[in-house]
Amino acid sequence: MSFNIEEHPHRRYNPLTGDWILVSSHRAKRPWQGQVEKPANQERPKHDPGCYLCPGNERAGGHKNPHYKGTYVFTNDFSALLSDTPSGELNDGELFTAKAERGICKVICFSEDHSLTIPEMELENIRKVVDLWCEQFQELGNAPQINYVQIFENKGAIMGCSNPHPHGQIWSSEGIPAEPEKEGKTQKAYFEKHGRTLLNDYLESELKKEIRLLVQNDSFVALVPFWAVWPFEAMIVSKRPVQNILQLKDTERTHLADIYKKLTIMYDNLFKTSFAYSAGLHQAPTDGKDYPEWHLHMHFYPPLLRSATIKKFMVGYEMLATPQRDITAEQAARRLRDLPKTHYRKSINQ
């Protein structure tokens, strides 16, 4: 019997983080007697008087939203990082070390329409979200105490999203967060060895192989990475090796909005549900140094595995040993790639 990468257990290496993951695709055939959740009601009003993100509504502490149209940004009322945290540190020997951390946390409303999500928004309105990302990246990155700007979106209650209104967040910090720090080290080592970005070479290889590609346009590619951990994990990578979103040309900003929409339509169409995920941009730090090794990309980590109600749990072996997945990246890519390109709700309403 010869080894078959789509049938037999194996480990895959993630060159971006230096981590390994276990792939056990045969386990997807096992019977499931675990948790089954009822799908949330997907019909939402355009304006919810109880939503703290809708226009004109009151937020925590008496703050009131303006009657905004389109995007709206404000400082998080429950910020995890604060700009006025006093400097200080704890050095109690080698094993007990702590350091004060300053930062600024923002909330970005993608639309005034409470009923929408990214895959159902018009392209020109998603482009406005990208433009606001760029504005906030520049503003926050220029702050003297901010060395990294993390733009992200949590969608769905099972991903910890506390409000269904279309929105994302930006946490900017004094320190470099753990995941970007790991990616920075591996990208730097690769760049110093080859004189090219790691993701430039990876993308070239994936474009030739095609088996994990999902969709592409003139500026970006969406694919299931070879080392994916989550069942339908995906990554958007810029074709041109830019270090951050401010280096994108006008057309490239539109293309980022376009592929963001197309990928999330695939997700919603997979189980005909508003597909939950955590997504975020990874880009170079904003500490004033040059980072030619950094290559702009966006991660998508969705938990759903078997249906709209059955999710992947990262427990046991995954928490104590190493991440493990039950379908191969290639199988996941085929399922997503073969889906209709029109959002399922639009097809139902026609």
VOZABA-294431 format. One record per residue (C-alpha): residue number from 1; residue in three letters; x, y, z. Coordinates in pm, 1 decimal, m for minus. Example, Ala and Ser with C-alpha at 12.3 -4.5 7.8 and 13.67 -1.06 7.14 Angstrom:
% residues 2
<r n="1" res="ALA" x="1230.0" y="m450.0" z="780.0"/>
<r n="2" res="SER" x="1367.0" y="m106.0" z="714.0"/>
***
This chain:
% residues 350
<r n="1" res="MET" x="0.0" y="0.0" z="0.0"/>
<r n="2" res="SER" x="140.0" y="340.6" z="m98.6"/>
<r n="3" res="PHE" x="82.8" y="662.7" z="91.9"/>
<r n="4" res="ASN" x="m213.5" y="872.4" z="m28.2"/>
<r n="5" res="ILE" x="m215.6" y="1228.0" z="103.4"/>
<r n="6" res="GLU" x="m596.3" y="1254.5" z="73.3"/>
<r n="7" res="GLU" x="m665.7" y="923.8" z="251.1"/>
<r n="8" res="HIS" x="m398.0" y="860.3" z="511.7"/>
<r n="9" res="PRO" x="m314.1" y="1051.2" z="833.1"/>
<r n="10" res="HIS" x="m23.0" y="1289.3" z="789.5"/>
<r n="11" res="ARG" x="127.7" y="1613.1" z="916.1"/>
<r n="12" res="ARG" x="148.8" y="1933.5" z="713.6"/>
<r n="13" res="TYR" x="388.8" y="2220.5" z="774.6"/>
<r n="14" res="ASN" x="279.3" y="2584.1" z="792.0"/>
<r n="15" res="PRO" x="573.1" y="2792.8" z="665.2"/>
<r n="16" res="LEU" x="407.1" y="3116.1" z="781.4"/>
<r n="17" res="THR" x="407.2" y="3018.0" z="1149.4"/>
<r n="18" res="GLY" x="653.6" y="2729.1" z="1167.6"/>
<r n="19" res="ASP" x="380.1" y="2505.5" z="1312.3"/>
<r n="20" res="TRP" x="265.8" y="2158.7" z="1206.9"/>
<r n="21" res="ILE" x="m93.8" y="2032.7" z="1184.8"/>
<r n="22" res="LEU" x="m233.9" y="1678.4" z="1182.1"/>
<r n="23" res="VAL" x="m465.0" y="1582.1" z="892.2"/>
<r n="24" res="SER" x="m692.7" y="1280.7" z="949.0"/>
<r n="25" res="SER" x="m943.1" y="1287.9" z="663.6"/>
<r n="26" res="HIS" x="m1067.2" y="933.0" z="731.7"/>
<r n="27" res="ARG" x="m1220.4" y="1061.8" z="1058.6"/>
<r n="28" res="ALA" x="m1484.6" y="1255.9" z="866.7"/>
<r n="29" res="LYS" x="m1657.6" y="920.3" z="807.9"/>
<r n="30" res="ARG" x="m1713.7" y="855.5" z="1179.3"/>
<r n="31" res="PRO" x="m2069.5" y="876.2" z="1320.1"/>
<r n="32" res="TRP" x="m2157.2" y="1205.5" z="1489.2"/>
<r n="33" res="GLN" x="m2351.8" y="1217.1" z="1814.2"/>
<r n="34" res="GLY" x="m2229.2" y="1552.3" z="1935.9"/>
<r n="35" res="GLN" x="m2385.0" y="1893.4" z="1964.8"/>
<r n="36" res="VAL" x="m2634.0" y="2003.2" z="1700.5"/>
<r n="37" res="GLU" x="m2740.9" y="2366.3" z="1716.6"/>
<r n="38" res="LYS" x="m3050.4" y="2522.8" z="1569.3"/>
<r n="39" res="PRO" x="m2965.6" y="2770.3" z="1291.5"/>
<r n="40" res="ALA" x="m3026.3" y="3127.6" z="1399.2"/>
<r n="41" res="ASN" x="m3311.8" y="3315.8" z="1241.4"/>
<r n="42" res="GLN" x="m3153.0" y="3470.7" z="935.1"/>
<r n="43" res="GLU" x="m3426.7" y="3726.6" z="874.1"/>
<r n="44" res="ARG" x="m3332.3" y="4053.6" z="1039.7"/>
<r n="45" res="PRO" x="m3486.2" y="4400.7" z="1009.0"/>
<r n="46" res="LYS" x="m3301.4" y="4680.9" z="833.0"/>
<r n="47" res="HIS" x="m3304.9" y="4868.8" z="1163.3"/>
<r n="48" res="ASP" x="m3321.4" y="4711.2" z="1508.3"/>
<r n="49" res="PRO" x="m3409.7" y="4954.7" z="1789.4"/>
<r n="50" res="GLY" x="m3233.0" y="4726.4" z="2036.9"/>
<r n="51" res="CYS" x="m2905.6" y="4709.5" z="1840.6"/>
<r n="52" res="TYR" x="m2627.2" y="4926.1" z="1982.7"/>
<r n="53" res="LEU" x="m2466.9" y="4958.6" z="1636.8"/>
<r n="54" res="CYS" x="m2768.3" y="5075.4" z="1435.7"/>
<r n="55" res="PRO" x="m2789.7" y="5445.5" z="1339.6"/>
<r n="56" res="GLY" x="m2945.9" y="5673.4" z="1600.2"/>
<r n="57" res="ASN" x="m2940.1" y="5409.1" z="1875.0"/>
<r n="58" res="GLU" x="m2784.2" y="5449.0" z="2216.6"/>
<r n="59" res="ARG" x="m2469.9" y="5254.0" z="2303.4"/>
<r n="60" res="ALA" x="m2325.5" y="5167.5" z="2644.2"/>
<r n="61" res="GLY" x="m2259.1" y="5457.7" z="2877.2"/>
<r n="62" res="GLY" x="m2505.6" y="5687.8" z="2704.8"/>
<r n="63" res="HIS" x="m2313.8" y="5727.9" z="2377.9"/>
<r n="64" res="LYS" x="m2549.6" y="5771.4" z="2084.1"/>
<r n="65" res="ASN" x="m2476.8" y="5677.2" z="1724.1"/>
<r n="66" res="PRO" x="m2535.0" y="5942.8" z="1459.6"/>
<r n="67" res="HIS" x="m2787.0" y="5870.4" z="1185.4"/>
<r n="68" res="TYR" x="m2503.9" y="5746.9" z="964.9"/>
<r n="69" res="LYS" x="m2524.4" y="5610.2" z="611.8"/>
<r n="70" res="GLY" x="m2267.2" y="5359.9" z="492.7"/>
<r n="71" res="THR" x="m1967.4" y="5305.9" z="720.2"/>
<r n="72" res="TYR" x="m1921.6" y="5439.1" z="1071.5"/>
<r n="73" res="VAL" x="m1624.4" y="5408.1" z="1308.4"/>
<r n="74" res="PHE" x="m1594.1" y="5479.2" z="1679.8"/>
<r n="75" res="THR" x="m1368.7" y="5391.5" z="1971.9"/>
<r n="76" res="ASN" x="m1483.9" y="5066.6" z="2134.8"/>
<r n="77" res="ASP" x="m1688.4" y="5132.5" z="2449.0"/>
<r n="78" res="PHE" x="m1533.4" y="4819.9" z="2602.6"/>
<r n="79" res="SER" x="m1178.8" y="4847.3" z="2467.6"/>
<r n="80" res="ALA" x="m938.0" y="4567.9" z="2550.8"/>
<r n="81" res="LEU" x="m651.9" y="4816.8" z="2515.9"/>
<r n="82" res="LEU" x="m639.9" y="5173.0" z="2647.8"/>
<r n="83" res="SER" x="m429.2" y="5465.0" z="2523.6"/>
<r n="84" res="ASP" x="m374.1" y="5610.1" z="2870.2"/>
<r n="85" res="THR" x="m241.3" y="5296.7" z="3042.0"/>
<r n="86" res="PRO" x="58.1" y="5406.9" z="3253.4"/>
<r n="87" res="SER" x="401.2" y="5263.8" z="3174.0"/>
<r n="88" res="GLY" x="524.0" y="4990.8" z="3404.1"/>
<r n="89" res="GLU" x="642.9" y="4634.6" z="3423.1"/>
<r n="90" res="LEU" x="688.2" y="4339.0" z="3656.7"/>
<r n="91" res="ASN" x="1018.7" y="4154.3" z="3668.4"/>
<r n="92" res="ASP" x="993.8" y="3898.1" z="3944.7"/>
<r n="93" res="GLY" x="1272.8" y="3671.7" z="3830.6"/>
<r n="94" res="GLU" x="1289.1" y="3476.1" z="3507.3"/>
<r n="95" res="LEU" x="945.4" y="3317.4" z="3539.8"/>
<r n="96" res="PHE" x="723.1" y="3612.0" z="3631.3"/>
<r n="97" res="THR" x="737.4" y="3893.8" z="3376.9"/>
<r n="98" res="ALA" x="470.8" y="4142.5" z="3274.5"/>
<r n="99" res="LYS" x="469.1" y="4472.6" z="3089.1"/>
<r n="100" res="ALA" x="203.8" y="4743.6" z="3055.3"/>
<r n="101" res="GLU" x="41.7" y="4753.5" z="2713.2"/>
<r n="102" res="ARG" x="m114.6" y="5058.8" z="2549.4"/>
<r n="103" res="GLY" x="m343.1" y="5060.0" z="2249.7"/>
<r n="104" res="ILE" x="m655.8" y="5185.7" z="2076.9"/>
<r n="105" res="CYS" x="m957.5" y="4970.2" z="1983.1"/>
<r n="106" res="LYS" x="m1210.0" y="5076.0" z="1720.6"/>
<r n="107" res="VAL" x="m1541.1" y="4937.7" z="1593.7"/>
<r n="108" res="ILE" x="m1626.2" y="4971.0" z="1224.0"/>
<r n="109" res="CYS" x="m1987.9" y="4943.8" z="1112.5"/>
<r n="110" res="PHE" x="m1991.3" y="4821.5" z="752.6"/>
<r n="111" res="SER" x="m2340.9" y="4948.6" z="675.0"/>
<r n="112" res="GLU" x="m2638.3" y="5122.7" z="831.8"/>
<r n="113" res="ASP" x="m2852.0" y="4826.1" z="717.6"/>
<r n="114" res="HIS" x="m2879.5" y="4581.7" z="1010.9"/>
<r n="115" res="SER" x="m3000.2" y="4299.3" z="782.7"/>
<r n="116" res="LEU" x="m2687.6" y="4276.7" z="568.1"/>
<r n="117" res="THR" x="m2356.6" y="4090.6" z="581.6"/>
<r n="118" res="ILE" x="m2052.9" y="4128.6" z="353.4"/>
<r n="119" res="PRO" x="m2164.2" y="3867.8" z="94.1"/>
<r n="120" res="GLU" x="m2498.1" y="4046.9" z="50.8"/>
<r n="121" res="MET" x="m2359.5" y="4399.8" z="33.4"/>
<r n="122" res="GLU" x="m2304.5" y="4578.7" z="m297.4"/>
<r n="123" res="LEU" x="m1945.6" y="4585.1" z="m419.0"/>
<r n="124" res="GLU" x="m1919.0" y="4965.1" z="m403.7"/>
<r n="125" res="ASN" x="m2021.9" y="4957.0" z="m38.0"/>
<r n="126" res="ILE" x="m1766.7" y="4689.7" z="48.3"/>
<r n="127" res="ARG" x="m1509.2" y="4912.5" z="m123.4"/>
<r n="128" res="LYS" x="m1605.0" y="5183.9" z="128.2"/>
<r n="129" res="VAL" x="m1518.7" y="4937.0" z="406.5"/>
<r n="130" res="VAL" x="m1176.5" y="4878.7" z="247.9"/>
<r n="131" res="ASP" x="m1123.4" y="5255.9" z="221.7"/>
<r n="132" res="LEU" x="m1209.7" y="5297.2" z="589.3"/>
<r n="133" res="TRP" x="m964.8" y="5017.9" z="678.6"/>
<r n="134" res="CYS" x="m696.8" y="5214.8" z="494.2"/>
<r n="135" res="GLU" x="m785.7" y="5542.0" z="668.8"/>
<r n="136" res="GLN" x="m781.5" y="5380.3" z="1010.9"/>
<r n="137" res="PHE" x="m461.2" y="5186.7" z="941.2"/>
<r n="138" res="GLN" x="m288.6" y="5512.5" z="852.2"/>
<r n="139" res="GLU" x="m432.5" y="5708.4" z="1143.5"/>
<r n="140" res="LEU" x="m364.4" y="5445.1" z="1408.0"/>
<r n="141" res="GLY" x="m30.9" y="5338.6" z="1261.4"/>
<r n="142" res="ASN" x="93.9" y="5697.8" z="1278.1"/>
<r n="143" res="ALA" x="25.9" y="5717.8" z="1652.3"/>
<r n="144" res="PRO" x="365.7" y="5711.3" z="1829.6"/>
<r n="145" res="GLN" x="267.3" y="5436.1" z="2074.7"/>
<r n="146" res="ILE" x="112.1" y="5205.6" z="1810.1"/>
<r n="147" res="ASN" x="337.7" y="4944.2" z="1648.6"/>
<r n="148" res="TYR" x="79.6" y="4704.0" z="1507.1"/>
<r n="149" res="VAL" x="m272.4" y="4747.7" z="1366.0"/>
<r n="150" res="GLN" x="m491.8" y="4436.7" z="1357.8"/>
<r n="151" res="ILE" x="m804.0" y="4465.6" z="1141.3"/>
<r n="152" res="PHE" x="m1051.6" y="4181.0" z="1185.5"/>
<r n="153" res="GLU" x="m1413.5" y="4066.2" z="1161.2"/>
<r n="154" res="ASN" x="m1594.8" y="3817.5" z="1383.6"/>
<r n="155" res="LYS" x="m1914.2" y="3695.4" z="1218.1"/>
<r n="156" res="GLY" x="m2167.4" y="3476.8" z="1396.4"/>
<r n="157" res="ALA" x="m2242.7" y="3410.5" z="1761.8"/>
<r n="158" res="ILE" x="m2044.2" y="3085.3" z="1760.2"/>
<r n="159" res="MET" x="m1734.1" y="3291.0" z="1681.3"/>
<r n="160" res="GLY" x="m1794.3" y="3517.7" z="1980.5"/>
<r n="161" res="CYS" x="m1966.0" y="3795.2" z="1788.6"/>
<r n="162" res="SER" x="m2190.5" y="3978.7" z="2034.5"/>
<r n="163" res="ASN" x="m2392.1" y="4170.0" z="1773.1"/>
<r n="164" res="PRO" x="m2525.1" y="4057.9" z="1429.6"/>
<r n="165" res="HIS" x="m2503.7" y="4408.8" z="1281.7"/>
<r n="166" res="PRO" x="m2247.9" y="4407.7" z="995.2"/>
<r n="167" res="HIS" x="m1927.3" y="4526.2" z="1158.6"/>
<r n="168" res="GLY" x="m1563.5" y="4455.3" z="1228.4"/>
<r n="169" res="GLN" x="m1299.5" y="4576.8" z="1468.9"/>
<r n="170" res="ILE" x="m949.1" y="4720.8" z="1478.2"/>
<r n="171" res="TRP" x="m722.2" y="4660.6" z="1775.5"/>
<r n="172" res="SER" x="m398.5" y="4857.1" z="1755.9"/>
<r n="173" res="SER" x="m125.6" y="4786.0" z="2007.0"/>
<r n="174" res="GLU" x="212.2" y="4888.7" z="2138.0"/>
<r n="175" res="GLY" x="350.0" y="4535.9" z="2107.2"/>
<r n="176" res="ILE" x="347.8" y="4303.5" z="1805.6"/>
<r n="177" res="PRO" x="79.3" y="4034.9" z="1863.5"/>
<r n="178" res="ALA" x="182.3" y="3668.2" z="1876.7"/>
<r n="179" res="GLU" x="58.6" y="3546.1" z="1536.3"/>
<r n="180" res="PRO" x="192.2" y="3838.9" z="1328.4"/>
<r n="181" res="GLU" x="518.6" y="3812.8" z="1521.7"/>
<r n="182" res="LYS" x="556.4" y="3445.8" z="1425.3"/>
<r n="183" res="GLU" x="468.3" y="3521.6" z="1063.4"/>
<r n="184" res="GLY" x="714.4" y="3810.0" z="1061.2"/>
<r n="185" res="LYS" x="1002.2" y="3586.1" z="1169.5"/>
<r n="186" res="THR" x="934.3" y="3315.0" z="910.5"/>
<r n="187" res="GLN" x="881.8" y="3566.3" z="629.9"/>
<r n="188" res="LYS" x="1203.5" y="3746.4" z="718.3"/>
<r n="189" res="ALA" x="1405.2" y="3424.3" z="720.8"/>
<r n="190" res="TYR" x="1263.8" y="3324.9" z="381.8"/>
<r n="191" res="PHE" x="1322.4" y="3669.2" z="229.8"/>
<r n="192" res="GLU" x="1682.9" y="3679.7" z="350.5"/>
<r n="193" res="LYS" x="1745.5" y="3336.6" z="197.9"/>
<r n="194" res="HIS" x="1566.9" y="3383.3" z="m137.3"/>
<r n="195" res="GLY" x="1529.1" y="3758.4" z="m192.4"/>
<r n="196" res="ARG" x="1155.0" y="3709.8" z="m252.0"/>
<r n="197" res="THR" x="857.1" y="3702.8" z="m21.6"/>
<r n="198" res="LEU" x="743.8" y="3365.7" z="108.5"/>
<r n="199" res="LEU" x="386.8" y="3423.6" z="m5.5"/>
<r n="200" res="ASN" x="499.2" y="3536.7" z="m351.3"/>
<r n="201" res="ASP" x="662.8" y="3197.9" z="m412.0"/>
<r n="202" res="TYR" x="381.6" y="3009.0" z="m240.4"/>
<r n="203" res="LEU" x="119.7" y="3184.0" z="m453.2"/>
<r n="204" res="GLU" x="309.9" y="3114.9" z="m774.7"/>
<r n="205" res="SER" x="315.3" y="2744.2" z="m688.6"/>
<r n="206" res="GLU" x="m53.5" y="2735.1" z="m595.4"/>
<r n="207" res="LEU" x="m150.0" y="2907.7" z="m921.0"/>
<r n="208" res="LYS" x="31.4" y="2632.8" z="m1112.8"/>
<r n="209" res="LYS" x="m117.8" y="2347.0" z="m908.4"/>
<r n="210" res="GLU" x="m472.6" y="2496.9" z="m905.0"/>
<r n="211" res="ILE" x="m610.3" y="2223.6" z="m673.1"/>
<r n="212" res="ARG" x="m656.4" y="2455.0" z="m372.1"/>
<r n="213" res="LEU" x="m760.2" y="2770.7" z="m560.2"/>
<r n="214" res="LEU" x="m1107.7" y="2910.7" z="m495.4"/>
<r n="215" res="VAL" x="m1136.2" y="3234.3" z="m694.5"/>
<r n="216" res="GLN" x="m908.4" y="3507.7" z="m824.4"/>
<r n="217" res="ASN" x="m915.7" y="3846.0" z="m992.0"/>
<r n="218" res="ASP" x="m641.5" y="4068.8" z="m1133.9"/>
<r n="219" res="SER" x="m501.0" y="4158.1" z="m790.8"/>
<r n="220" res="PHE" x="m590.7" y="3886.3" z="m539.2"/>
<r n="221" res="VAL" x="m625.4" y="3510.5" z="m502.0"/>
<r n="222" res="ALA" x="m848.7" y="3325.6" z="m255.4"/>
<r n="223" res="LEU" x="m741.3" y="2972.2" z="m173.9"/>
<r n="224" res="VAL" x="m748.3" y="2703.2" z="90.5"/>
<r n="225" res="PRO" x="m392.0" y="2699.5" z="225.1"/>
<r n="226" res="PHE" x="m207.2" y="2366.9" z="213.4"/>
<r n="227" res="TRP" x="m165.4" y="2387.0" z="593.2"/>
<r n="228" res="ALA" x="m526.5" y="2486.6" z="675.2"/>
<r n="229" res="VAL" x="m644.9" y="2395.4" z="1026.4"/>
<r n="230" res="TRP" x="m1015.0" y="2487.6" z="1025.2"/>
<r n="231" res="PRO" x="m1242.0" y="2275.8" z="798.1"/>
<r n="232" res="PHE" x="m1303.5" y="2544.8" z="535.4"/>
<r n="233" res="GLU" x="m1022.0" y="2781.0" z="623.7"/>
<r n="234" res="ALA" x="m919.8" y="3017.3" z="344.5"/>
<r n="235" res="MET" x="m669.5" y="3289.1" z="274.0"/>
<r n="236" res="ILE" x="m674.1" y="3590.1" z="42.7"/>
<r n="237" res="VAL" x="m326.6" y="3683.7" z="m86.9"/>
<r n="238" res="SER" x="m230.0" y="3988.4" z="m292.1"/>
<r n="239" res="LYS" x="m70.3" y="3900.2" z="m626.2"/>
<r n="240" res="ARG" x="161.6" y="4196.8" z="m590.4"/>
<r n="241" res="PRO" x="384.2" y="4168.7" z="m279.9"/>
<r n="242" res="VAL" x="277.9" y="4477.9" z="m86.4"/>
<r n="243" res="GLN" x="349.2" y="4517.8" z="285.3"/>
<r n="244" res="ASN" x="21.4" y="4683.9" z="386.4"/>
<r n="245" res="ILE" x="m312.7" y="4803.4" z="252.7"/>
<r n="246" res="LEU" x="m191.3" y="5162.9" z="209.7"/>
<r n="247" res="GLN" x="29.7" y="5040.3" z="m75.8"/>
<r n="248" res="LEU" x="m270.2" y="4912.1" z="m270.6"/>
<r n="249" res="LYS" x="m359.4" y="5101.2" z="m587.2"/>
<r n="250" res="ASP" x="m714.1" y="5226.6" z="m636.2"/>
<r n="251" res="THR" x="m808.9" y="4931.3" z="m856.2"/>
<r n="252" res="GLU" x="m651.2" y="4689.2" z="m608.3"/>
<r n="253" res="ARG" x="m871.9" y="4822.3" z="m329.4"/>
<r n="254" res="THR" x="m1175.7" y="4745.0" z="m544.6"/>
<r n="255" res="HIS" x="m1037.1" y="4399.7" z="m622.4"/>
<r n="256" res="LEU" x="m990.7" y="4331.2" z="m250.1"/>
<r n="257" res="ALA" x="m1356.3" y="4420.3" z="m193.1"/>
<r n="258" res="ASP" x="m1454.3" y="4199.0" z="m487.8"/>
<r n="259" res="ILE" x="m1273.9" y="3887.7" z="m365.6"/>
<r n="260" res="TYR" x="m1392.6" y="3945.3" z="m7.2"/>
<r n="261" res="LYS" x="m1749.7" y="3933.9" z="m137.0"/>
<r n="262" res="LYS" x="m1693.5" y="3632.6" z="m364.3"/>
<r n="263" res="LEU" x="m1527.8" y="3421.9" z="m95.8"/>
<r n="264" res="THR" x="m1797.0" y="3494.6" z="161.9"/>
<r n="265" res="ILE" x="m2068.7" y="3411.1" z="m92.6"/>
<r n="266" res="MET" x="m1904.0" y="3069.7" z="m125.4"/>
<r n="267" res="TYR" x="m1916.6" y="3030.3" z="249.8"/>
<r n="268" res="ASP" x="m2287.2" y="3120.3" z="274.1"/>
<r n="269" res="ASN" x="m2373.4" y="2891.5" z="m17.4"/>
<r n="270" res="LEU" x="m2195.2" y="2590.3" z="135.2"/>
<r n="271" res="PHE" x="m2463.3" y="2518.2" z="396.3"/>
<r n="272" res="LYS" x="m2717.3" y="2782.7" z="288.9"/>
<r n="273" res="THR" x="m2666.6" y="2979.0" z="605.1"/>
<r n="274" res="SER" x="m2501.7" y="3301.9" z="713.2"/>
<r n="275" res="PHE" x="m2161.1" y="3138.3" z="755.0"/>
<r n="276" res="ALA" x="m1969.3" y="3215.5" z="1072.9"/>
<r n="277" res="TYR" x="m1598.0" y="3297.7" z="1066.6"/>
<r n="278" res="SER" x="m1320.8" y="3505.1" z="1212.4"/>
<r n="279" res="ALA" x="m1121.5" y="3690.7" z="948.9"/>
<r n="280" res="GLY" x="m839.4" y="3939.7" z="961.4"/>
<r n="281" res="LEU" x="m566.8" y="4114.4" z="765.0"/>
<r n="282" res="HIS" x="m202.6" y="4039.1" z="838.1"/>
<r n="283" res="GLN" x="39.8" y="4309.6" z="731.2"/>
<r n="284" res="ALA" x="365.6" y="4473.4" z="833.8"/>
<r n="285" res="PRO" x="408.7" y="4646.0" z="1171.1"/>
<r n="286" res="THR" x="374.2" y="5025.1" z="1192.3"/>
<r n="287" res="ASP" x="683.1" y="5092.4" z="1405.4"/>
<r n="288" res="GLY" x="860.0" y="5294.5" z="1135.1"/>
<r n="289" res="LYS" x="1094.5" y="5013.9" z="1026.8"/>
<r n="290" res="ASP" x="1117.4" y="4866.2" z="678.3"/>
<r n="291" res="TYR" x="967.3" y="4521.5" z="626.2"/>
<r n="292" res="PRO" x="1027.8" y="4411.7" z="263.7"/>
<r n="293" res="GLU" x="962.0" y="4049.9" z="365.7"/>
<r n="294" res="TRP" x="598.7" y="4115.6" z="459.7"/>
<r n="295" res="HIS" x="330.6" y="4020.5" z="206.5"/>
<r n="296" res="LEU" x="m29.2" y="4136.4" z="262.1"/>
<r n="297" res="HIS" x="m281.1" y="3858.6" z="321.2"/>
<r n="298" res="MET" x="m612.2" y="3793.5" z="493.8"/>
<r n="299" res="HIS" x="m701.5" y="3482.4" z="695.6"/>
<r n="300" res="PHE" x="m1049.9" y="3330.5" z="726.8"/>
<r n="301" res="TYR" x="m1114.1" y="3081.0" z="1007.8"/>
<r n="302" res="PRO" x="m1468.6" y="2934.4" z="987.3"/>
<r n="303" res="PRO" x="m1577.3" y="2666.0" z="1239.3"/>
<r n="304" res="LEU" x="m1858.3" y="2488.9" z="1049.2"/>
<r n="305" res="LEU" x="m1771.1" y="2133.8" z="944.6"/>
<r n="306" res="ARG" x="m2062.8" y="1910.4" z="850.5"/>
<r n="307" res="SER" x="m2365.4" y="2139.4" z="820.5"/>
<r n="308" res="ALA" x="m2509.1" y="2473.0" z="926.8"/>
<r n="309" res="THR" x="m2543.9" y="2336.2" z="1280.7"/>
<r n="310" res="ILE" x="m2234.1" y="2120.3" z="1332.6"/>
<r n="311" res="LYS" x="m1905.5" y="2291.8" z="1400.5"/>
<r n="312" res="LYS" x="m1548.2" y="2184.3" z="1451.4"/>
<r n="313" res="PHE" x="m1436.8" y="2190.2" z="1815.0"/>
<r n="314" res="MET" x="m1072.9" y="2260.5" z="1896.0"/>
<r n="315" res="VAL" x="m1048.0" y="2048.8" z="2209.1"/>
<r n="316" res="GLY" x="m852.2" y="1762.2" z="2360.0"/>
<r n="317" res="TYR" x="m566.5" y="1677.3" z="2125.4"/>
<r n="318" res="GLU" x="m594.1" y="2012.3" z="1945.6"/>
<r n="319" res="MET" x="m557.3" y="2209.3" z="2269.0"/>
<r n="320" res="LEU" x="m301.1" y="1982.5" z="2434.5"/>
<r n="321" res="ALA" x="m92.7" y="1860.0" z="2142.1"/>
<r n="322" res="THR" x="m135.4" y="1993.9" z="1787.2"/>
<r n="323" res="PRO" x="m421.2" y="2119.7" z="1563.7"/>
<r n="324" res="GLN" x="m602.7" y="1847.1" z="1369.1"/>
<r n="325" res="ARG" x="m850.3" y="1856.1" z="1079.1"/>
<r n="326" res="ASP" x="m1091.5" y="1595.5" z="941.7"/>
<r n="327" res="ILE" x="m1096.2" y="1686.2" z="571.0"/>
<r n="328" res="THR" x="m801.7" y="1771.7" z="350.3"/>
<r n="329" res="ALA" x="m742.3" y="2120.8" z="215.9"/>
<r n="330" res="GLU" x="m795.6" y="1984.1" z="m133.9"/>
<r n="331" res="GLN" x="m1136.4" y="1835.1" z="m47.3"/>
<r n="332" res="ALA" x="m1246.3" y="2161.3" z="113.5"/>
<r n="333" res="ALA" x="m1132.1" y="2363.2" z="m188.4"/>
<r n="334" res="ARG" x="m1324.0" y="2139.3" z="m429.1"/>
<r n="335" res="ARG" x="m1646.3" y="2174.8" z="m229.8"/>
<r n="336" res="LEU" x="m1620.7" y="2553.5" z="m212.3"/>
<r n="337" res="ARG" x="m1507.6" y="2595.1" z="m571.9"/>
<r n="338" res="ASP" x="m1797.1" y="2390.0" z="m712.8"/>
<r n="339" res="LEU" x="m2066.7" y="2600.8" z="m543.8"/>
<r n="340" res="PRO" x="m2288.7" y="2847.5" z="m734.8"/>
<r n="341" res="LYS" x="m2139.9" y="3194.8" z="m759.9"/>
<r n="342" res="THR" x="m2468.0" y="3374.0" z="m682.8"/>
<r n="343" res="HIS" x="m2571.4" y="3407.8" z="m318.9"/>
<r n="344" res="TYR" x="m2831.9" y="3145.9" z="m233.3"/>
<r n="345" res="ARG" x="m3073.5" y="3399.9" z="m81.8"/>
<r n="346" res="LYS" x="m3075.8" y="3598.1" z="m405.1"/>
<r n="347" res="SER" x="m3159.4" y="3280.0" z="m597.2"/>
<r n="348" res="ILE" x="m3446.8" y="3203.9" z="m355.9"/>
<r n="349" res="ASN" x="m3591.8" y="3556.6" z="m389.4"/>
<r n="350" res="GLN" x="m3586.0" y="3557.3" z="m768.7"/>
***
